[in-house]
Amino acid sequence: MGQTRFSEVYQSGARILRVITFGTFDVFHVGHLNILESARQRGTHLTVGVSSDALNLDKKGRLPIYTQKGSVKNHQSVGLRGCCVC
C-alpha cells in the first residue's frame, strides 16, 4: 500500500478530518481491508486512490490481475461509510 495522508478542516464549526490513502490493491484481500478500516477510523472521510493499470505496468512490469475498474468496484462493494474510491 502507498501512503496515508491527513487533512484537517472545519466546516460550519465541525471538525472534519480527511484521510487519503492509495495503492494498487491488485487481488484485494483481508490485509487491504484491515488497512482501509484502520485509515477510516482515523478521520471523518476516507478517500482511496487506486493505481491505474498503466502505473502498475510501469512499476511492476506486468498488468494487474484485476483492472483499475475492477479494483475500484471491489473497494466500493466493501461499503466503508464515508469512503470515496477513485
FIRO-87001 format. One line per 4 residues: number of its first residue (from 0); for each residue x, y, z of N, C-alpha, C, O. Coordinates in nm, 4 decimals, padded with zeros to 6 digits. Layout:
// FIRO-87001
NUM> X,Y,Z,X,Y,Z,X,Y,Z,X,Y,Z  ... .
This chain:
// FIRO-87001
0> 00.0851,-00.1166,00.0000,00.0000,00.0000,00.0000,00.0895,00.1226,00.0000,00.2013,00.1192,00.0515  00.0401,00.2298,-00.0575,00.1135,00.3557,-00.0636,00.1154,00.4252,00.0705,00.1359,00.3620,00.1741  00.0943,00.5538,00.0681,00.0986,00.6342,00.1889,-00.0416,00.6736,00.2318,-00.1363,00.6664,00.1534  -00.0536,00.7151,00.3566,-00.1785,00.7686,00.4086,-00.1502,00.9104,00.4539,-00.0524,00.9359,00.5242 .
4> -00.2365,01.0027,00.4133,-00.2192,01.1436,00.4486,-00.3456,01.1953,00.5149,-00.4539,01.1399,00.4958  -00.3314,01.3013,00.5925,-00.4428,01.3581,00.6672,-00.4578,01.5066,00.6336,-00.3590,01.5752,00.6073  -00.5796,01.5548,00.6347,-00.6091,01.6966,00.6144,-00.7218,01.7342,00.7092,-00.8293,01.6744,00.7049  -00.6979,01.8329,00.7946,-00.7988,01.8731,00.8926,-00.8555,02.0098,00.8542,-00.7806,02.1046,00.8307 .
8> -00.9874,02.0189,00.8480,-01.0557,02.1445,00.8184,-01.1767,02.1568,00.9107,-01.2190,02.0598,00.9735  -01.2305,02.2764,00.9172,-01.3529,02.2992,00.9940,-01.4605,02.3488,00.8991,-01.4380,02.4404,00.8200  -01.5773,02.2875,00.9078,-01.6895,02.3243,00.8224,-01.8108,02.3454,00.9113,-01.8535,02.2541,00.9819  -01.8656,02.4647,00.9078,-01.9795,02.5012,00.9939,-01.9492,02.4706,01.1410,-02.0370,02.4270,01.2154 .
12> -01.8258,02.4936,01.1815,-01.7857,02.4719,01.3200,-01.7514,02.3283,01.3547,-01.7016,02.3017,01.4641  -01.7769,02.2351,01.2639,-01.7478,02.0933,01.2904,-01.6093,02.0576,01.2363,-01.5699,02.1013,01.1282  -01.5376,01.9784,01.3130,-01.4047,01.9324,01.2717,-01.4205,01.8210,01.1697,-01.4910,01.7229,01.1936  -01.3542,01.8368,01.0553,-01.3559,01.7343,00.9511,-01.2119,01.6919,00.9280,-01.1268,01.7743,00.8942 .
16> -01.1852,01.5649,00.9461,-01.0516,01.5123,00.9227,-01.0589,01.4177,00.8038,-01.1162,01.3090,00.8119  -01.0003,01.4612,00.6941,-00.9996,01.3802,00.5719,-00.8736,01.2942,00.5694,-00.7632,01.3428,00.5936  -00.8917,01.1681,00.5404,-00.7815,01.0729,00.5304,-00.7749,01.0279,00.3850,-00.8759,00.9886,00.3267  -00.6559,01.0338,00.3272,-00.6368,00.9935,00.1886,-00.5299,00.8852,00.1852,-00.4216,00.9022,00.2411 .
20> -00.5605,00.7748,00.1201,-00.4625,00.6676,00.1043,-00.4737,00.6133,-00.0375,-00.5750,00.6329,-00.1047  -00.3707,00.5460,-00.0818,-00.3717,00.4944,-00.2182,-00.2829,00.3717,-00.2295,-00.1956,00.3483,-00.1459  -00.3064,00.2944,-00.3336,-00.2275,00.1751,-00.3583,-00.2757,00.1036,-00.4829,-00.3672,00.1505,-00.5505  -00.2149,-00.0092,-00.5134,-00.2547,-00.0876,-00.6303,-00.3715,-00.1784,-00.5959,-00.4653,-00.1900,-00.6748 .
24> -00.3683,-00.2423,-00.4815,-00.4751,-00.3294,-00.4332,-00.5081,-00.4417,-00.5310,-00.6223,-00.4872,-00.5375  -00.4084,-00.4862,-00.6068,-00.4316,-00.5959,-00.7009,-00.4549,-00.7231,-00.6191,-00.3753,-00.7563,-00.5312  -00.5598,-00.7911,-00.6473,-00.6091,-00.9060,-00.5720,-00.6387,-00.8598,-00.4279,-00.5653,-00.8912,-00.3341  -00.7470,-00.7855,-00.4145,-00.7918,-00.7298,-00.2874,-00.8080,-00.8428,-00.1848,-00.8703,-00.9449,-00.2138 .
28> -00.7514,-00.8239,-00.0650,-00.7560,-00.9276,00.0380,-00.7798,-00.8655,00.1753,-00.7885,-00.7433,00.1876  -00.7903,-00.9477,00.2769,-00.8252,-00.9020,00.4117,-00.7227,-00.8030,00.4674,-00.7597,-00.7151,00.5453  -00.5976,-00.8145,00.4305,-00.4962,-00.7186,00.4745,-00.5268,-00.5786,00.4226,-00.5123,-00.4800,00.4948  -00.5695,-00.5709,00.2959,-00.6106,-00.4417,00.2403,-00.7302,-00.3870,00.3180,-00.7340,-00.2688,00.3522 .
32> -00.8265,-00.4726,00.3452,-00.9460,-00.4310,00.4186,-00.9085,-00.3783,00.5571,-00.9616,-00.2764,00.6012  -00.8172,-00.4475,00.6257,-00.7738,-00.4029,00.7584,-00.7100,-00.2643,00.7529,-00.7354,-00.1807,00.8396  -00.6273,-00.2397,00.6516,-00.5627,-00.1099,00.6366,-00.6665,-00.0016,00.6099,-00.6592,00.1069,00.6677  -00.7634,-00.0302,00.5228,-00.8668,00.0680,00.4911,-00.9551,00.0972,00.6122,-00.9902,00.2126,00.6371 .
36> -00.9908,-00.0060,00.6867,-01.0723,00.0153,00.8070,-00.9959,00.0991,00.9093,-01.0538,00.1871,00.9729  -00.8679,00.0727,00.9252,-00.7851,00.1496,01.0181,-00.7759,00.2959,00.9735,-00.7883,00.3871,01.0553  -00.7543,00.3172,00.8452,-00.7468,00.4540,00.7924,-00.8802,00.5248,00.8107,-00.8830,00.6429,00.8455  -00.9901,00.4551,00.7879,-01.1237,00.5140,00.8013,-01.1514,00.5572,00.9454,-01.2163,00.6593,00.9681 .
40> -01.1032,00.4809,01.0413,-01.1254,00.5121,01.1822,-01.0485,00.6364,01.2273,-01.0787,00.6929,01.3324  -00.9511,00.6785,01.1499,-00.8674,00.7920,01.1876,-00.9256,00.9270,01.1461,-00.8693,01.0310,01.1803  -01.0377,00.9273,01.0729,-01.0949,01.0535,01.0288,-01.2434,01.0435,01.0040,-01.3059,00.9408,01.0305  -01.2989,01.1519,00.9526,-01.4421,01.1564,00.9236,-01.4722,01.1214,00.7785,-01.5853,01.0850,00.7462 .
44> -01.3735,01.1317,00.6911,-01.3890,01.0977,00.5492,-01.2643,01.0226,00.5034,-01.1528,01.0560,00.5433  -01.2837,00.9222,00.4203,-01.1710,00.8462,00.3649,-01.1793,00.8489,00.2135,-01.2829,00.8165,00.1555  -01.0697,00.8878,00.1499,-01.0584,00.8808,00.0051,-00.9516,00.7775,-00.0271,-00.8409,00.7832,00.0264  -00.9849,00.6830,-00.1148,-00.8923,00.5775,-00.1538,-00.8608,00.5928,-00.3020,-00.9504,00.5872,-00.3863 .
48> -00.7347,00.6118,-00.3327,-00.6908,00.6180,-00.4718,-00.6407,00.4811,-00.5147,-00.5643,00.4167,-00.4428  -00.6840,00.4373,-00.6319,-00.6430,00.3078,-00.6861,-00.5502,00.3329,-00.8050,-00.5845,00.4084,-00.8960  -00.4339,00.2703,-00.8040,-00.3366,00.2884,-00.9116,-00.3947,00.2481,-01.0459,-00.4719,00.1529,-01.0567  -00.3555,00.3230,-01.1478,-00.4004,00.2906,-01.2834,-00.3288,00.1653,-01.3341,-00.2241,00.1269,-01.2819 .
52> -00.3858,00.1034,-01.4346,-00.3233,-00.0144,-01.4957,-00.1868,00.0220,-01.5537,-00.0920,-00.0559,-01.5443  -00.1772,00.1414,-01.6141,-00.0505,00.1855,-01.6743,00.0579,00.2020,-01.5675,00.1729,00.1636,-01.5890  00.0212,00.2592,-01.4522,00.1189,00.2753,-01.3445,00.1640,00.1397,-01.2917,00.2824,00.1203,-01.2641  00.0709,00.0459,-01.2775,00.1051,-00.0882,-01.2319,00.2013,-00.1558,-01.3306,00.2980,-00.2200,-01.2897 .
56> 00.1741,-00.1409,-01.4594,00.2611,-00.1990,-01.5620,00.4002,-00.1372,-01.5539,00.5006,-00.2077,-01.5633  00.4059,-00.0060,-01.5363,00.5338,00.0638,-01.5280,00.6127,00.0241,-01.4035,00.7336,00.0021,-01.4114  00.5445,00.0147,-01.2870,00.6133,-00.0143,-01.1606,00.6478,-00.1615,-01.1430,00.7541,-00.1952,-01.0907  00.5563,-00.2504,-01.1875,00.5748,-00.3933,-01.1618,00.6111,-00.4740,-01.2861,00.6451,-00.5920,-01.2768 .
60> 00.6037,-00.4100,-01.4016,00.6386,-00.4784,-01.5254,00.5329,-00.5762,-01.5739,00.5608,-00.6614,-01.6583  00.4118,-00.5645,-01.5209,00.3020,-00.6506,-01.5641,00.1696,-00.5798,-01.5407,00.1593,-00.4900,-01.4573  00.0704,-00.6212,-01.6147,-00.0631,-00.5693,-01.5920,-00.1209,-00.6327,-01.4663,-00.0843,-00.7451,-01.4320  -00.2099,-00.5635,-01.3975,-00.2702,-00.6214,-01.2774,-00.3648,-00.7362,-01.3128,-00.4144,-00.7444,-01.4252 .
64> -00.3887,-00.8233,-01.2172,-00.4849,-00.9320,-01.2371,-00.6240,-00.8739,-01.2521,-00.6993,-00.9140,-01.3409  -00.6591,-00.7782,-01.1645,-00.7847,-00.7048,-01.1758,-00.7528,-00.5667,-01.2304,-00.6605,-00.5009,-01.1825  -00.8270,-00.5230,-01.3285,-00.8049,-00.3902,-01.3850,-00.8354,-00.2830,-01.2812,-00.8928,-00.3113,-01.1760  -00.7965,-00.1606,-01.3119,-00.8265,-00.0492,-01.2225,-00.9769,-00.0406,-01.1986,-01.0210,-00.0207,-01.0854 .
68> -01.0544,-00.0553,-01.3034,-01.2006,-00.0501,-01.2916,-01.2512,-00.1606,-01.1976,-01.3395,-00.1365,-01.1154  -01.1956,-00.2802,-01.2100,-01.2336,-00.3910,-01.1223,-01.1939,-00.3664,-00.9779,-01.2689,-00.3990,-00.8859  -01.0758,-00.3088,-00.9577,-01.0300,-00.2786,-00.8217,-01.1188,-00.1736,-00.7555,-01.1512,-00.1845,-00.6373  -01.1579,-00.0719,-00.8322,-01.2477,00.0302,-00.7775,-01.3806,-00.0337,-00.7380,-01.4355,-00.0032,-00.6321 .
72> -01.4319,-00.1217,-00.8225,-01.5592,-00.1898,-00.7927,-01.5458,-00.2756,-00.6661,-01.6369,-00.2780,-00.5834  -01.4336,-00.3453,-00.6507,-01.4099,-00.4257,-00.5296,-01.4138,-00.3367,-00.4051,-01.4763,-00.3726,-00.3052  -01.3482,-00.2222,-00.4107,-01.3459,-00.1308,-00.2967,-01.4850,-00.0776,-00.2652,-01.5244,-00.0704,-00.1488  -01.5581,-00.0408,-00.3677,-01.6920,00.0137,-00.3466,-01.7850,-00.0909,-00.2857,-01.8745,-00.0566,-00.2085 .
76> -01.7647,-00.2167,-00.3193,-01.8514,-00.3227,-00.2680,-01.8322,-00.3463,-00.1182,-01.9208,-00.4003,-00.0519  -01.7173,-00.3061,-00.0650,-01.6895,-00.3232,00.0781,-01.7831,-00.2348,00.1606,-01.8238,-00.2731,00.2702  -01.8172,-00.1172,00.1086,-01.9141,-00.0299,00.1738,-01.8651,00.0398,00.2994,-01.9407,00.0520,00.3958  -01.7404,00.0861,00.3009,-01.6928,00.1626,00.4154,-01.7656,00.2968,00.4193,-01.7639,00.3711,00.3212 .
80> -01.8289,00.3277,00.5310,-01.9037,00.4526,00.5466,-01.8095,00.5723,00.5314,-01.7006,00.5739,00.5888  -01.8518,00.6712,00.4547,-01.7716,00.7928,00.4366,-01.6495,00.7718,00.3505,-01.5519,00.8459,00.3622  -01.6534,00.6714,00.2637,-01.5381,00.6376,00.1816,-01.5655,00.6691,00.0345,-01.6710,00.6344,-00.0186  -01.4710,00.7342,-00.0298,-01.4785,00.7646,-00.1718,-01.3609,00.6937,-00.2394,-01.2460,00.7100,-00.1984 .
84> -01.3903,00.6157,-00.3421,-01.2854,00.5423,-00.4144,-01.2701,00.6031,-00.5523,-01.3681,00.6215,-00.6245  -01.1454,00.6344,-00.5888,-01.1219,00.6909,-00.7224,-00.9941,00.6364,-00.7819,-00.9578,00.6725,-00.8939 .
